[in-house]
Amino acid sequence: MDIFIVLLVYKFIKGTFTYEKVTRFDLVIIPVYSAIMMILSLKSVRSLTAAGLAITLVLIGVAIGFLQAGRTQVRDTNKFDTHQRPILEVKRNWPYLLG
């Protein structure tokens, strides 16, 4: 189990400082899934505390998003995928790792 965690952390750190291809999964599916799960969990618990906590978490998430995007570098490869979409590469840098 420890080896798996070390390899996972290594891959995450290595990918932070190199250019990687941007995928739709990273940019769309994960944030939308997270938002849907938060909304569904708030439907089952209706209280002022839960709503306040949700608003606080959204604000913290937005702040972390701006921190992470602050020094991100995007590079166009001038190539296209099979659906004729441009292939972009992203280098996330230190703020992404900290966020």
Buried (B, 14 or more C-beta within 10 A) or exposed (E): EEEEEEEEEEEEEEBBEEBBEBEEEEEEEEEEEEEEEEEEEBEEEEEEEEEEEBEEEEEEBEEBEEEBEEEEEEEEEEEEEEEEEEEBBBBBBEBBEEB
